[in-house]
Amino acid sequence: MEFRVQLFDVEQGQNEVVLNDSQARELSIGISDRVKMTANRKSVTAIVDLSHEFIRPGEVGVFSEVAQMLSLKQGQKVLLESAERPASLDAVRKKLDGGILDDKEIASIINDLMAEKLSATELAVFISAVYTRGMTTDETVSLTKAIYASGGSLKPKAKVVASEHSIGGVAGDRSSMLIVPIISSLGVCIPKTCSRAISSAAGTADVMEVFCPVSLDLKKMQRVVDKVNACLTWGGAVNMAAADDKMINIRKPLHLDPKPLLLCSILAKKKAEGADYVLLDLPIGRGAKLDNLEKARDLAKDFEALGRMLGMRVQCSITDGSEPLLRTIGPNLEARTVLETLQGKGSYELAEKACVMSGLMLSMLRGLTREEGYKMARHQLASGKALEKFLEIVREQGGNPDVKNADFGLGKYKQAVIAKESGKVGHVDNREISRVCRTLGAPADKAAGMVLKFMKGDKVEAGQVLLELYSGNKEKAAMAARQADKVVEIEKIMIDVV
């Protein structure tokens, strides 16, 4: 049947259309059924929503995604017909029942996901099934390959390609922004796709964006890597392992991070970068994603085994993630510290972690001992060669290679958080830092952030400034100051009196 288009300037995150409830019943179409919409010699499959009043018989409400795919205009006529139920739903049900999926069944789920044939609810069911039922090694390999095949891939000219990734959770951990130029300055190709912050103050992509554009398409990323043997770009812009981004959008609100999907997510993207050697950082400790050494070792073994099956050599480092790596948190503040550290000043902790990690990578790549690799990394940092390479990357990605520390401004509204008692700092909480910085407006507000005046082990006197908060919004700064009392914990000599 023909229907007249009513455009909705709303993004749904998937292909959806709205039909009049009464007319849909006459056509035996129910909510969440699929229809095939055809216009301008193109067709898409969309999921049906129903309306009692806003859509009249003969009309179809069309959201932004479908309108853009079919180049629709208001009032245009389109052809609608019922679409078949996706076969992948049988595979989803099989996994929910505890069955083991084969290559074709897993591929059908990812293919239907990419074709927008699965609703958010159906995808959430699949993720929940993986969370509760787990996946075999063969299933995990099949899923990783299917996710890898769902997007584009980089084709570096170099014979050997390295990559690095952290599972995250540590405030101010910008070690990637030093590791990439250190390793690249030694002649190794190391393309790096970075994440934006989901719940933290800033992701690597948010901080790198202070220096230069990070939303490069695959073609532009390829040119940068071919020119300078490295890049630091936002993974969401290059359409690599695209199915993973769709699953992440469902996983995050549910706070579901099943191990098989974590393994697939990271290694599919590393494979799409063209990596032969992969170094993964697994921070552990209070407030980190992994709370103990045993869990980290088990995860490391899984990463290494899956990497071998995918033709990559994967090595994992387990690091202390219980405290923030930097004293300065937020896009501009972290960018300033990264630049200062590359200049030979800045953060000792950041430089040390980056050189230790670089040394481990060099031991994988060149057969050096870790100590030899560490010394080589330290030399690249101290000599200014890592800084030179970093600024080359900035220039090729469209930024200003003459950037100065003074270019990174702070929010004009400042709040100080005062210590209410004396004592020794027992803990600085990563999660509380993220919560407060998000209230300040980070990472959207690049000038928002926090300066930690004391770290674990420091002695504090009542009345001293524990934190400085910055924001471009007066109300946000005041609100964040009220929420900041749990960021720094002071050890108490006396717990209670009974």
VOPAGU-2260 file (C-alpha; in pm, 1 decimal, decimal comma):
REM VOPAGU-2260
SITE   aa  ch    i         X         Y         Z
SITE  MET   A    0       0,0       0,0       0,0
SITE  GLU   A    1      97,3     361,0     -52,3
SITE  PHE   A    2     132,4     592,4     246,7
SITE  ARG   A    3     201,8     964,3     277,4
SITE  VAL   A    4     514,0    1057,1     479,5
SITE  GLN   A    5     496,5    1260,1     800,2
SITE  LEU   A    6     855,5    1345,3     895,3
SITE  PHE   A    7     969,2    1346,3    1259,9
SITE  ASP   A    8    1293,1    1535,5    1321,6
SITE  VAL   A    9    1388,0    1285,1    1589,9
SITE  GLU   A   10    1665,9    1025,2    1596,7
SITE  GLN   A   11    1553,9     690,5    1736,7
SITE  GLY   A   12    1884,4     510,6    1714,0
SITE  GLN   A   13    1731,9     249,3    1482,0
SITE  ASN   A   14    1497,3     226,4    1182,5
SITE  GLU   A   15    1143,2     295,0    1306,7
SITE  VAL   A   16     816,8     412,2    1154,4
SITE  VAL   A   17     476,8     489,3    1304,6
SITE  LEU   A   18     142,3     370,7    1168,0
SITE  ASN   A   19    -212,8     453,0    1267,3
SITE  ASP   A   20    -324,9     194,6    1524,0
SITE  SER   A   21    -664,0     118,3    1365,7
SITE  GLN   A   22    -524,9      85,1    1013,8
SITE  ALA   A   23    -237,9    -132,8    1134,7
SITE  ARG   A   24    -486,1    -375,0    1294,1
SITE  GLU   A   25    -679,7    -394,8     966,3
SITE  LEU   A   26    -352,2    -484,8     791,7
SITE  SER   A   27    -261,9    -737,9    1065,5
SITE  ILE   A   28      46,4    -537,8    1158,6
SITE  GLY   A   29     134,6    -515,4    1527,0
SITE  ILE   A   30     376,5    -313,2    1733,5
SITE  SER   A   31     741,6    -419,7    1677,3
SITE  ASP   A   32     649,0    -597,3    1352,6
SITE  ARG   A   33     866,7    -521,5    1050,8
SITE  VAL   A   34     772,3    -345,2     730,3
SITE  LYS   A   35     966,8    -285,6     413,3
SITE  MET   A   36     952,9      77,7     297,4
SITE  THR   A   37    1040,3     164,2     -60,9
SITE  ALA   A   38    1094,9     508,9    -215,3
SITE  ASN   A   39    1333,1     671,1    -461,6
SITE  ARG   A   40    1444,0     325,6    -582,8
SITE  LYS   A   41    1570,2     233,8    -237,4
SITE  SER   A   42    1427,7      13,0      38,0
SITE  VAL   A   43    1478,9     -28,7     412,3
SITE  THR   A   44    1332,4    -255,1     676,3
SITE  ALA   A   45    1185,5     -71,6     974,1
SITE  ILE   A   46    1023,6    -159,9    1305,7
SITE  VAL   A   47     664,0     -48,7    1359,4
SITE  ASP   A   48     534,5     175,1    1636,5
SITE  LEU   A   49     164,4     262,7    1664,6
SITE  SER   A   50     -22,7     587,8    1726,9
SITE  HIS   A   51    -390,1     646,6    1811,3
SITE  GLU   A   52    -402,3    1018,6    1728,3
SITE  PHE   A   53     -86,5    1169,9    1578,7
SITE  ILE   A   54     -81,6     952,6    1266,9
SITE  ARG   A   55    -398,0     923,6    1056,2
SITE  PRO   A   56    -493,3     634,9     825,5
SITE  GLY   A   57    -292,7     655,0     504,5
SITE  GLU   A   58       0,3     826,4     677,0
SITE  VAL   A   59     331,2     689,3     803,9
SITE  GLY   A   60     544,9     869,0    1060,5
SITE  VAL   A   61     912,9     847,3     967,2
SITE  PHE   A   62    1204,1     916,8    1201,1
SITE  SER   A   63    1533,4    1071,9    1093,9
SITE  GLU   A   64    1727,6     752,2    1026,4
SITE  VAL   A   65    1478,8     614,6     772,1
SITE  ALA   A   66    1414,1     958,5     620,2
SITE  GLN   A   67    1785,9    1007,3     551,9
SITE  MET   A   68    1837,8     657,9     411,7
SITE  LEU   A   69    1553,0     697,7     162,3
SITE  SER   A   70    1598,1    1074,7     100,8
SITE  LEU   A   71    1234,4    1136,9     195,2
SITE  LYS   A   72    1045,0    1466,8     188,2
SITE  GLN   A   73     738,3    1574,7     381,8
SITE  GLY   A   74     419,6    1447,5     218,7
SITE  GLN   A   75     598,6    1216,8     -23,2
SITE  LYS   A   76     430,0     886,0    -104,0
SITE  VAL   A   77     607,8     561,9     -15,4
SITE  LEU   A   78     526,4     194,8     -59,9
SITE  LEU   A   79     489,2     -22,6     251,4
SITE  GLU   A   80     468,3    -401,2     268,4
SITE  SER   A   81     510,6    -656,2     545,4
SITE  ALA   A   82     865,0    -783,6     598,4
SITE  GLU   A   83     967,9   -1126,9     713,9
SITE  ARG   A   84    1067,0   -1192,8    1072,8
SITE  PRO   A   85    1450,3   -1195,2    1095,4
SITE  ALA   A   86    1588,8   -1548,0    1104,8
SITE  SER   A   87    1849,5   -1430,5    1355,3
SITE  LEU   A   88    1578,8   -1418,8    1624,9
SITE  ASP   A   89    1587,8   -1798,1    1629,3
SITE  ALA   A   90    1960,2   -1778,2    1706,1
SITE  VAL   A   91    1894,1   -1524,7    1983,5
SITE  ARG   A   92    1635,1   -1759,0    2134,4
SITE  LYS   A   93    1877,3   -2051,6    2106,9
SITE  LYS   A   94    2143,9   -1862,2    2302,7
SITE  LEU   A   95    1884,1   -1756,6    2560,3
SITE  ASP   A   96    1804,1   -2126,7    2609,0
SITE  GLY   A   97    2172,4   -2204,3    2663,1
SITE  GLY   A   98    2250,5   -2339,1    2317,0
SITE  ILE   A   99    2580,1   -2303,4    2132,0
SITE  LEU   A  100    2570,1   -2092,9    1815,3
SITE  ASP   A  101    2760,1   -2176,8    1498,2
SITE  ASP   A  102    2932,7   -1935,9    1258,7
SITE  LYS   A  103    2622,6   -1885,4    1041,9
SITE  GLU   A  104    2394,1   -1813,4    1337,9
SITE  ILE   A  105    2631,7   -1557,7    1485,5
SITE  ALA   A  106    2683,9   -1398,0    1143,9
SITE  SER   A  107    2305,0   -1375,0    1100,3
SITE  ILE   A  108    2272,8   -1178,6    1426,0
SITE  ILE   A  109    2545,1    -929,7    1329,9
SITE  ASN   A  110    2418,9    -898,3     970,0
SITE  ASP   A  111    2062,0    -829,3    1087,1
SITE  LEU   A  112    2195,6    -584,9    1345,4
SITE  MET   A  113    2380,1    -391,2    1075,4
SITE  ALA   A  114    2073,4    -399,2     848,3
SITE  GLU   A  115    1867,0    -246,5    1134,5
SITE  LYS   A  116    1643,6    -555,0    1138,4
SITE  LEU   A  117    1679,1    -610,7    1514,9
SITE  SER   A  118    1510,0    -382,5    1765,9
SITE  ALA   A  119    1692,1    -247,3    2070,3
SITE  THR   A  120    1488,4    -487,8    2284,5
SITE  GLU   A  121    1589,3    -788,3    2075,4
SITE  LEU   A  122    1953,2    -686,7    2082,9
SITE  ALA   A  123    1931,7    -639,2    2460,5
SITE  VAL   A  124    1796,3    -994,2    2488,6
SITE  PHE   A  125    2097,1   -1127,2    2297,0
SITE  ILE   A  126    2340,1    -933,3    2518,2
SITE  SER   A  127    2159,5   -1057,0    2829,5
SITE  ALA   A  128    2176,7   -1413,8    2699,4
SITE  VAL   A  129    2553,5   -1382,2    2653,1
SITE  TYR   A  130    2578,4   -1232,5    3002,8
SITE  THR   A  131    2387,8   -1519,7    3167,1
SITE  ARG   A  132    2485,5   -1812,7    2942,2
SITE  GLY   A  133    2836,8   -1715,1    2838,1
SITE  MET   A  134    3003,7   -1815,7    2510,8
SITE  THR   A  135    3240,8   -2090,9    2411,7
SITE  THR   A  136    3582,6   -2008,1    2268,8
SITE  ASP   A  137    3460,3   -2094,3    1917,8
SITE  GLU   A  138    3154,7   -1870,0    1959,6
SITE  THR   A  139    3374,7   -1583,4    2080,5
SITE  VAL   A  140    3606,6   -1621,8    1781,2
SITE  SER   A  141    3308,0   -1628,6    1543,0
SITE  LEU   A  142    3155,3   -1320,2    1702,6
SITE  THR   A  143    3485,5   -1129,8    1688,9
SITE  LYS   A  144    3525,3   -1210,2    1319,7
SITE  ALA   A  145    3164,4   -1107,7    1247,2
SITE  ILE   A  146    3207,1    -777,1    1431,5
SITE  TYR   A  147    3536,9    -714,4    1249,7
SITE  ALA   A  148    3367,1    -778,5     914,1
SITE  SER   A  149    3082,8    -537,3     996,7
SITE  GLY   A  150    3289,4    -225,7     922,6
SITE  GLY   A  151    3591,8     -92,6     739,7
SITE  SER   A  152    3952,9    -176,2     816,2
SITE  LEU   A  153    4284,1       4,1     794,2
SITE  LYS   A  154    4549,2    -123,0     552,0
SITE  PRO   A  155    4883,7      10,3     678,9
SITE  LYS   A  156    5177,0      -8,9     438,3
SITE  ALA   A  157    5411,6    -120,5     717,2
SITE  LYS   A  158    5503,9    -487,6     741,3
SITE  VAL   A  159    5460,9    -484,5    1119,9
SITE  VAL   A  160    5176,9    -297,6    1292,0
SITE  ALA   A  161    5139,1    -250,4    1667,2
SITE  SER   A  162    4850,0    -127,9    1877,4
SITE  GLU   A  163    4774,6     -52,2    2240,9
SITE  HIS   A  164    4459,7     -33,3    2449,7
SITE  SER   A  165    4347,5       0,2    2811,2
SITE  ILE   A  166    4017,6    -132,2    2944,0
SITE  GLY   A  167    3994,9     201,7    3128,0
SITE  GLY   A  168    3850,1     313,0    3458,8
SITE  VAL   A  169    4149,0     520,5    3577,9
SITE  ALA   A  170    4099,0     896,9    3591,3
SITE  GLY   A  171    4361,3    1090,1    3396,1
SITE  ASP   A  172    4522,6     785,3    3235,1
SITE  ARG   A  173    4649,0     943,3    2914,7
SITE  SER   A  174    4944,5     707,8    2873,3
SITE  SER   A  175    4830,6     621,7    2517,3
SITE  MET   A  176    4905,5     979,7    2414,2
SITE  LEU   A  177    5270,9     918,2    2506,7
SITE  ILE   A  178    5303,1     552,0    2405,3
SITE  VAL   A  179    5190,6     617,8    2046,1
SITE  PRO   A  180    5449,3     891,2    1970,9
SITE  ILE   A  181    5723,9     706,2    2161,6
SITE  ILE   A  182    5674,6     385,9    1962,2
SITE  SER   A  183    5614,4     564,9    1632,0
SITE  SER   A  184    5928,0     775,3    1677,1
SITE  LEU   A  185    6120,9     445,8    1673,9
SITE  GLY   A  186    5989,0     360,5    1328,4
SITE  VAL   A  187    5701,9     133,4    1429,8
SITE  CYS   A  188    5356,7     178,3    1275,9
SITE  ILE   A  189    5103,4     222,8    1557,2
SITE  PRO   A  190    4756,2     344,3    1455,1
SITE  LYS   A  191    4539,4     412,2    1759,5
SITE  THR   A  192    4162,5     448,8    1764,5
SITE  CYS   A  193    4049,5     602,5    2093,2
SITE  SER   A  194    3727,4     615,9    2291,5
SITE  ARG   A  195    3525,4     914,8    2401,3
SITE  ALA   A  196    3414,9     932,6    2762,4
SITE  ILE   A  197    3097,5     744,0    2846,1
SITE  SER   A  198    3078,2     814,2    3219,6
SITE  SER   A  199    3424,4     955,9    3294,3
SITE  ALA   A  200    3563,8    1308,9    3286,6
SITE  ALA   A  201    3736,2    1253,6    2952,7
SITE  GLY   A  202    3835,7     979,1    2714,9
SITE  THR   A  203    4157,3     981,8    2515,0
SITE  ALA   A  204    3963,4    1104,2    2210,0
SITE  ASP   A  205    3819,7    1395,9    2412,9
SITE  VAL   A  206    4166,8    1504,8    2524,4
SITE  MET   A  207    4327,9    1456,7    2182,7
SITE  GLU   A  208    4047,6    1668,1    2036,1
SITE  VAL   A  209    4188,2    1963,3    2231,0
SITE  PHE   A  210    4494,6    1941,0    2002,6
SITE  CYS   A  211    4337,1    1847,8    1670,1
SITE  PRO   A  212    4033,2    1691,6    1498,0
SITE  VAL   A  213    3978,7    1327,8    1591,2
SITE  SER   A  214    3660,9    1254,6    1391,7
SITE  LEU   A  215    3846,7    1136,1    1083,4
SITE  ASP   A  216    3687,0     900,1     833,5
SITE  LEU   A  217    3871,5     584,0     734,2
SITE  LYS   A  218    4020,6     737,3     419,3
SITE  LYS   A  219    4164,3    1034,4     608,8
SITE  MET   A  220    4291,1     808,0     887,1
SITE  GLN   A  221    4466,2     593,6     625,6
SITE  ARG   A  222    4640,8     903,2     483,6
SITE  VAL   A  223    4759,7    1012,1     828,7
SITE  VAL   A  224    4898,1     667,0     912,3
SITE  ASP   A  225    5070,2     638,9     573,9
SITE  LYS   A  226    5231,7     979,6     631,0
SITE  VAL   A  227    5344,8     964,1     996,5
SITE  ASN   A  228    5313,6     593,3    1085,9
SITE  ALA   A  229    5062,2     668,8    1361,8
SITE  CYS   A  230    4736,5     837,4    1455,0
SITE  LEU   A  231    4518,4     913,2    1758,1
SITE  THR   A  232    4161,5     923,5    1629,2
SITE  TRP   A  233    3810,9     863,2    1758,8
SITE  GLY   A  234    3704,4     506,7    1682,4
SITE  GLY   A  235    3338,9     603,0    1644,0
SITE  ALA   A  236    3407,2     808,3    1330,9
SITE  VAL   A  237    3590,9     549,6    1121,8
SITE  ASN   A  238    3319,9     280,7    1108,1
SITE  MET   A  239    3559,1       8,1    1222,8
SITE  ALA   A  240    3392,4    -297,9    1379,1
SITE  ALA   A  241    3069,6     -97,5    1347,4
SITE  ALA   A  242    2846,2    -364,4    1504,1
SITE  ASP   A  243    3034,7    -324,1    1831,1
SITE  ASP   A  244    2935,1      42,3    1862,4
SITE  LYS   A  245    2570,2     -56,1    1823,0
SITE  MET   A  246    2601,2    -317,8    2096,0
SITE  ILE   A  247    2783,3     -75,4    2326,0
SITE  ASN   A  248    2486,4     163,5    2299,9
SITE  ILE   A  249    2269,1    -112,0    2446,5
SITE  ARG   A  250    2520,1    -253,1    2695,8
SITE  LYS   A  251    2609,7      70,4    2871,9
SITE  PRO   A  252    2264,9     173,2    3005,3
SITE  LEU   A  253    2215,9    -184,3    3127,7
SITE  HIS   A  254    2564,1    -185,4    3288,8
SITE  LEU   A  255    2623,1    -525,4    3128,7
SITE  ASP   A  256    2981,4    -599,9    3028,2
SITE  PRO   A  257    2997,5    -976,9    2971,5
SITE  LYS   A  258    3350,4   -1106,2    2922,6
SITE  PRO   A  259    3292,2   -1248,2    2570,8
SITE  LEU   A  260    3166,1    -910,7    2447,6
SITE  LEU   A  261    3455,6    -727,2    2614,3
SITE  LEU   A  262    3701,6    -959,6    2438,7
SITE  CYS   A  263    3525,4    -924,1    2103,4
SITE  SER   A  264    3487,7    -547,9    2131,7
SITE  ILE   A  265    3856,1    -477,3    2187,0
SITE  LEU   A  266    4015,7    -735,6    1960,2
SITE  ALA   A  267    3777,9    -678,4    1666,5
SITE  LYS   A  268    3886,7    -313,3    1665,9
SITE  LYS   A  269    4254,6    -403,4    1701,2
SITE  LYS   A  270    4221,2    -639,4    1404,0
SITE  ALA   A  271    4047,8    -361,5    1208,3
SITE  GLU   A  272    4347,9    -138,0    1279,4
SITE  GLY   A  273    4563,9    -399,9    1107,4
SITE  ALA   A  274    4752,8    -484,4    1426,8
SITE  ASP   A  275    4994,7    -777,0    1443,0
SITE  TYR   A  276    5105,7    -702,3    1798,9
SITE  VAL   A  277    4868,6    -576,2    2068,7
SITE  LEU   A  278    4951,8    -455,3    2418,4
SITE  LEU   A  279    4655,7    -437,9    2656,8
SITE  ASP   A  280    4651,8    -262,4    2993,7
SITE  LEU   A  281    4433,3    -416,9    3265,5
SITE  PRO   A  282    4418,9    -180,0    3565,9
SITE  ILE   A  283    4310,6    -337,4    3895,4
SITE  GLY   A  284    4218,5    -212,4    4239,6
SITE  ARG   A  285    3947,7     -35,1    4432,1
SITE  GLY   A  286    3716,9     150,4    4193,4
SITE  ALA   A  287    3875,4      -4,9    3882,2
SITE  LYS   A  288    3686,6    -231,6    3641,9
SITE  LEU   A  289    3882,9    -528,3    3776,8
SITE  ASP   A  290    3906,7    -546,1    4155,0
SITE  ASN   A  291    4168,8    -818,8    4199,5
SITE  LEU   A  292    4474,1    -980,4    4043,9
SITE  GLU   A  293    4311,5   -1319,6    3985,7
SITE  LYS   A  294    4038,3   -1174,0    3763,8
SITE  ALA   A  295    4295,9    -974,3    3567,6
SITE  ARG   A  296    4513,8   -1281,6    3508,2
SITE  ASP   A  297    4214,8   -1484,4    3388,0
SITE  LEU   A  298    4111,5   -1204,8    3150,9
SITE  ALA   A  299    4469,0   -1169,4    3023,2
SITE  LYS   A  300    4482,4   -1541,2    2937,8
SITE  ASP   A  301    4153,4   -1509,3    2746,9
SITE  PHE   A  302    4279,7   -1207,8    2551,5
SITE  GLU   A  303    4605,5   -1380,5    2462,4
SITE  ALA   A  304    4430,6   -1703,4    2353,0
SITE  LEU   A  305    4171,1   -1520,9    2141,7
SITE  GLY   A  306    4443,2   -1306,0    1987,8
SITE  ARG   A  307    4632,2   -1615,2    1871,8
SITE  MET   A  308    4318,0   -1749,9    1704,6
SITE  LEU   A  309    4280,0   -1418,1    1521,7
SITE  GLY   A  310    4642,3   -1407,1    1406,4
SITE  MET   A  311    4758,4   -1143,3    1655,9
SITE  ARG   A  312    5014,3   -1164,4    1934,2
SITE  VAL   A  313    4852,1   -1014,5    2243,2
SITE  GLN   A  314    5028,8    -936,6    2568,5
SITE  CYS   A  315    4864,3    -788,4    2877,8
SITE  SER   A  316    5006,5    -572,1    3153,5
SITE  ILE   A  317    4831,1    -559,2    3489,7
SITE  THR   A  318    4870,2    -217,2    3650,5
SITE  ASP   A  319    4754,8     -35,4    3962,5
SITE  GLY   A  320    4424,6     133,8    3883,9
SITE  SER   A  321    4311,4     216,1    4236,1
SITE  GLU   A  322    4407,0     585,1    4216,3
SITE  PRO   A  323    4399,8     852,6    3943,4
SITE  LEU   A  324    4715,3     874,2    3731,7
SITE  LEU   A  325    4711,9    1256,2    3709,4
SITE  ARG   A  326    4640,9    1536,7    3951,4
SITE  THR   A  327    4470,4    1730,2    3671,2
SITE  ILE   A  328    4142,4    1586,7    3539,8
SITE  GLY   A  329    3935,8    1716,9    3247,1
SITE  PRO   A  330    4008,3    1763,9    2873,5
SITE  ASN   A  331    4208,8    2089,1    2880,4
SITE  LEU   A  332    4382,8    2010,0    3208,1
SITE  GLU   A  333    4487,0    1665,7    3087,6
SITE  ALA   A  334    4597,1    1801,9    2749,8
SITE  ARG   A  335    4818,0    2055,1    2927,1
SITE  THR   A  336    4978,1    1782,5    3141,2
SITE  VAL   A  337    5033,1    1555,1    2838,5
SITE  LEU   A  338    5213,3    1833,2    2651,8
SITE  GLU   A  339    5421,4    1926,8    2956,5
SITE  THR   A  340    5517,0    1560,6    3006,7
SITE  LEU   A  341    5623,7    1527,3    2643,4
SITE  GLN   A  342    5831,4    1841,7    2697,0
SITE  GLY   A  343    6015,9    1670,6    2982,6
SITE  LYS   A  344    5820,3    1830,6    3266,1
SITE  GLY   A  345    5464,9    1747,1    3364,5
SITE  SER   A  346    5373,3    1423,9    3542,1
SITE  TYR   A  347    5637,4    1174,6    3655,0
SITE  GLU   A  348    5366,8     908,5    3701,5
SITE  LEU   A  349    5234,6     951,5    3346,8
SITE  ALA   A  350    5583,8     941,0    3195,7
SITE  GLU   A  351    5678,3     636,3    3401,4
SITE  LYS   A  352    5371,6     434,1    3307,4
SITE  ALA   A  353    5406,5     526,9    2939,2
SITE  CYS   A  354    5774,5     424,9    2932,9
SITE  VAL   A  355    5713,4      97,8    3118,6
SITE  MET   A  356    5431,8      12,4    2875,3
SITE  SER   A  357    5640,7     118,0    2576,0
SITE  GLY   A  358    5927,7     -96,0    2702,8
SITE  LEU   A  359    5698,2    -396,5    2720,6
SITE  MET   A  360    5578,5    -332,3    2365,4
SITE  LEU   A  361    5936,1    -300,6    2239,7
SITE  SER   A  362    6022,7    -632,9    2404,0
SITE  MET   A  363    5740,2    -789,4    2198,3
SITE  LEU   A  364    5841,9    -617,2    1875,0
SITE  ARG   A  365    6221,2    -632,6    1885,1
SITE  GLY   A  366    6311,5    -907,7    2127,5
SITE  LEU   A  367    6461,1    -666,1    2379,8
SITE  THR   A  368    6442,6    -713,6    2753,4
SITE  ARG   A  369    6182,4    -498,2    2924,5
SITE  GLU   A  370    6460,4    -298,0    3087,1
SITE  GLU   A  371    6623,7    -228,8    2750,1
SITE  GLY   A  372    6287,1    -131,9    2603,9
SITE  TYR   A  373    6218,6      97,9    2899,0
SITE  LYS   A  374    6554,2     276,0    2854,9
SITE  MET   A  375    6488,3     320,6    2483,2
SITE  ALA   A  376    6144,7     469,7    2555,4
SITE  ARG   A  377    6293,3     702,0    2817,6
SITE  HIS   A  378    6549,7     823,1    2564,3
SITE  GLN   A  379    6279,9     903,4    2306,6
SITE  LEU   A  380    6094,6    1105,7    2569,4
SITE  ALA   A  381    6400,1    1285,1    2711,5
SITE  SER   A  382    6546,8    1366,9    2369,4
SITE  GLY   A  383    6229,4    1535,8    2248,2
SITE  LYS   A  384    6177,7    1283,2    1965,9
SITE  ALA   A  385    5846,3    1166,0    2113,2
SITE  LEU   A  386    5728,3    1528,9    2134,2
SITE  GLU   A  387    5833,8    1586,9    1772,9
SITE  LYS   A  388    5636,2    1281,9    1659,4
SITE  PHE   A  389    5331,1    1382,8    1863,0
SITE  LEU   A  390    5324,9    1725,8    1699,4
SITE  GLU   A  391    5358,3    1560,1    1356,8
SITE  ILE   A  392    5045,0    1357,9    1435,7
SITE  VAL   A  393    4866,2    1675,6    1549,7
SITE  ARG   A  394    4959,7    1853,5    1226,3
SITE  GLU   A  395    4854,1    1567,7     997,1
SITE  GLN   A  396    4518,8    1537,8    1174,9
SITE  GLY   A  397    4452,2    1906,7    1114,7
SITE  GLY   A  398    4571,5    2066,5    1438,4
SITE  ASN   A  399    4823,8    2334,9    1528,0
SITE  PRO   A  400    5175,5    2188,7    1578,8
SITE  ASP   A  401    5284,2    2515,0    1743,8
SITE  VAL   A  402    5039,5    2467,7    2032,2
SITE  LYS   A  403    5148,3    2608,1    2369,2
SITE  ASN   A  404    5058,1    2513,6    2725,9
SITE  ALA   A  405    4893,6    2853,5    2768,9
SITE  ASP   A  406    4642,8    2767,8    2495,0
SITE  PHE   A  407    4449,2    2540,2    2731,2
SITE  GLY   A  408    4211,1    2762,4    2926,3
SITE  LEU   A  409    4012,8    2672,2    3237,4
SITE  GLY   A  410    3648,5    2739,6    3318,0
SITE  LYS   A  411    3596,5    3089,2    3458,2
SITE  TYR   A  412    3394,3    2964,6    3755,0
SITE  LYS   A  413    3617,6    2817,1    4022,5
SITE  GLN   A  414    3526,8    2638,8    4343,4
SITE  ALA   A  415    3761,5    2522,7    4618,9
SITE  VAL   A  416    3683,7    2216,2    4830,4
SITE  ILE   A  417    3827,8    2249,0    5181,6
SITE  ALA   A  418    3947,5    1968,8    5410,2
SITE  LYS   A  419    3719,7    1940,0    5713,1
SITE  GLU   A  420    3968,3    1737,7    5917,0
SITE  SER   A  421    4340,1    1668,2    5946,3
SITE  GLY   A  422    4500,3    1336,7    5862,3
SITE  LYS   A  423    4659,6    1135,5    5586,2
SITE  VAL   A  424    4496,3    1078,7    5249,2
SITE  GLY   A  425    4391,5     714,3    5238,1
SITE  HIS   A  426    4226,0     703,8    4896,7
SITE  VAL   A  427    4136,8     922,5    4597,2
SITE  ASP   A  428    3834,6     773,0    4424,8
SITE  ASN   A  429    3828,3     738,5    4044,3
SITE  ARG   A  430    3451,6     700,0    4024,4
SITE  GLU   A  431    3381,2    1003,5    4242,2
SITE  ILE   A  432    3623,1    1209,0    4032,2
SITE  SER   A  433    3430,3    1112,6    3719,3
SITE  ARG   A  434    3094,4    1191,4    3879,1
SITE  VAL   A  435    3203,9    1537,2    3993,4
SITE  CYS   A  436    3373,7    1624,9    3664,3
SITE  ARG   A  437    3064,8    1523,1    3467,7
SITE  THR   A  438    2863,1    1759,2    3688,1
SITE  LEU   A  439    3112,9    2034,8    3604,3
SITE  GLY   A  440    3033,9    1979,4    3236,0
SITE  ALA   A  441    3325,9    1762,9    3119,7
SITE  PRO   A  442    3399,7    1641,2    2860,4
SITE  ALA   A  443    3163,3    1856,7    2649,1
SITE  ASP   A  444    3300,1    2162,1    2829,2
SITE  LYS   A  445    3669,5    2118,0    2751,2
SITE  ALA   A  446    3765,6    2377,3    3013,1
SITE  ALA   A  447    3580,2    2195,8    3293,3
SITE  GLY   A  448    3774,2    1979,8    3533,7
SITE  MET   A  449    3945,9    1924,3    3864,9
SITE  VAL   A  450    4289,9    1980,6    4016,5
SITE  LEU   A  451    4381,5    1743,6    4299,6
SITE  LYS   A  452    4598,5    1918,0    4558,3
SITE  PHE   A  453    4666,3    1599,0    4756,2
SITE  MET   A  454    4715,8    1234,2    4659,8
SITE  LYS   A  455    4726,1     908,8    4853,9
SITE  GLY   A  456    4974,4     919,6    5142,5
SITE  ASP   A  457    4990,8    1300,9    5162,8
SITE  LYS   A  458    4929,7    1468,7    5500,2
SITE  VAL   A  459    4643,6    1718,4    5510,3
SITE  GLU   A  460    4554,2    1984,1    5766,0
SITE  ALA   A  461    4196,2    2092,1    5826,5
SITE  GLY   A  462    4124,8    2408,9    5628,6
SITE  GLN   A  463    4359,4    2329,0    5340,0
SITE  VAL   A  464    4229,3    2315,6    4983,1
SITE  LEU   A  465    4176,5    1953,3    4876,0
SITE  LEU   A  466    4041,8    2020,8    4526,5
SITE  GLU   A  467    3998,1    2303,3    4279,5
SITE  LEU   A  468    3699,4    2272,9    4048,3
SITE  TYR   A  469    3653,2    2459,2    3717,9
SITE  SER   A  470    3347,6    2501,2    3497,1
SITE  GLY   A  471    3207,2    2734,0    3235,3
SITE  ASN   A  472    2875,9    2732,4    3421,9
SITE  LYS   A  473    2833,6    2891,4    3765,9
SITE  GLU   A  474    2551,0    2661,7    3876,2
SITE  LYS   A  475    2737,5    2348,6    3768,3
SITE  ALA   A  476    3047,0    2458,3    3958,6
SITE  ALA   A  477    2845,9    2511,7    4276,5
SITE  MET   A  478    2661,7    2181,5    4237,5
SITE  ALA   A  479    2985,5    1990,0    4180,6
SITE  ALA   A  480    3140,5    2145,1    4493,0
SITE  ARG   A  481    2848,2    2008,5    4697,3
SITE  GLN   A  482    2907,6    1661,1    4552,7
SITE  ALA   A  483    3284,9    1652,5    4595,1
SITE  ASP   A  484    3313,9    1545,1    4959,7
SITE  LYS   A  485    3382,1    1178,3    4870,6
SITE  VAL   A  486    3660,5    1234,7    4617,7
SITE  VAL   A  487    3940,0    1241,0    4877,8
SITE  GLU   A  488    3916,7    1011,9    5180,2
SITE  ILE   A  489    4110,4    1104,6    5494,8
SITE  GLU   A  490    4223,4     812,7    5708,7
SITE  LYS   A  491    4074,2     819,8    6056,1
SITE  ILE   A  492    4276,2     711,0    6355,7
SITE  MET   A  493    3963,8     659,3    6564,7
SITE  ILE   A  494    3673,1     481,8    6391,4
SITE  ASP   A  495    3416,9     499,6    6673,1
SITE  VAL   A  496    3366,6     524,6    7046,8
SITE  VAL   A  497    3141,4     265,7    7216,5
